[in-house]
Amino acid sequence: MSDNKISLLNSNTWIRGAYMLLFGVLLVAARLVISIVVVVQFLFVLLVGADNQNLRNLGQGLGKWVYQTLMFLTFNSEEKPFPFDEWPAIDTSEGYSANPVEDVTEGELVDAEEVVNDDIPSFTADQSDRDEDGPKNTD
C-alpha cells in the first residue's frame, strides 16, 4: 500500500492541470478560428474559383495544433503544444480549384464523362436477370 501514493498533493499534477485548463480554453478559441477559415475559404472558392493558399496553410497548421493539444489533454503526450513549443510544420498541398483540369500531355481540357476505364466491370442487363443461385428461368 505504501507504493500507491495519492497524487492529490503532487504539485506537478496541479501544474499540468493548469496547463490543461489553459489549452482547453485555447482549443475553444481554435474551433472558432477554424470555423471562420472554413467559411472564408469556401467563399474564396465560390468567388475566385480557387482556394487561398495562406488560409489553407493556416487551416493545416491549426489542425495539427489541435491534434497536438488533444494528445496533451488526453495524457498521450507530455509535450506542451504551441506557444510552449514550435508551431507545427506545414506540408505543401496542392489545394483546390473549381476550374477544369487540363491534360498535361495534350494541353486540352478533359471531360470526365469521356474518360472510360475498360478495366472496371460495368452492370449490364444480362447480370440483372440472375439472382444469387444463378440465371433466372424466363420461360
N, C-alpha and C positions, 0 to 999 in steps of 0.2 A: 504494500500500500504506500510505502514511502517513495517508490519510484514514480507514482502518479501524482504529480503536484498540480494543484488548481492554478490555472493561469490568470485568474481574476486580478491578481495583484501584479502581474507581469507588465512592466512599463512598455516593453516592445509591442505587446498585443494592443495596448491602448493607442500607441503611436500609429500602428498600422490601421487601427480603426479610424483615427482622424484622417489619415490619407484616403481611406476607403470612402469616408463621407465626402471629402473634397472631390474625389474622382466621380462619385455618384452624381454630384451637382454638375460637374463638368460634362458628364455623359448626357444629362438632360439638355444642357446648352448645345452640345454637339448634335443632338437629334434635331433641334430647331434649325441649326445651320445646314445640316444635310437636307432637310425638307426644303429650305429656301434654294439650295443648289439644284435640287431635282426640278423644282418648278421653273427656275430661271433657265436651266439647261434645256428643258422642254420648250420653253418659249423661243430660245435661240434656234432650235431645230425647226420650229414652225415658221419663224420669220426669215431666217437666213438660209435654212436648208442644211446646216451642218452644226455640230456641237462646238462649244467653246473649249479650247484646249486648257486654258487656265482653270476653268470650272471643273473640267474632267480631272485634272491633276489634284485640285483641292478635294474633290469627292473621293478620289482614291486614297489620298493621304488621311482624310478623316475616317474612311472605312478601316484603314489599317490601325489608326489610333484607337478607334472604338474596339477593335479586336484585342489590341494590347491591353486596353483598360479593362475589358471584360475578363481577360486572363488574370490580371492582377486582382480584380474584385472577387473572383471565384477561387482564389488561392492556388491557381495553376502556375503562377509566376511570382517571383519575389521582386522582379524589376519594375520600378515605377515608370509609367509612360511619360511622354512629354507633359509638362515642362521640366521634369526631373531627369529626362533622357533626351536623346536626339529625336527630332521629328521623323516619322517613318519615311524610308526611301521610296521614291516614286518610280514605278516601272513604266516605260513608254508603252502607250497603247495606240491602236490605230484610230480609234474614235468612230464617229457615226456621221454619215452623210445621207441625206434623203435623195440625192441626185442618183441617176442610174450609174451603174458601174461600167467602166469601159474595159473592153477586152484588150489586154496589154499587147498581145501579139499582132492583132489586126487593126487596132485603133477604131473599131466600130462599136456602137452600142450593142449590148447583148440583151435580148429579151428572154426572160426566164422561161416563158412558155415554149420557146423554140429549142431550148436545151433539153435533150432527152437522153437518158441513160438506159441503154438496152440491157444492162445487167440487172436492173431492178424488175422483178416479176410484177406483172400487172394483173388485175382482176378481169376476167373475161366472162362472157355469157356461159361458156362451157363449164366453168367452175361453179356457177350458180345453180346448175342442175344436179350437183352432187351434194350428198349430205355426209355425215361422219362415217357411215358404213360403206359408202361407195356411190356409184351413179344411181340416180333415181330411175324408176321404170316409168316411161312416158306413154305406155300403151293404154 
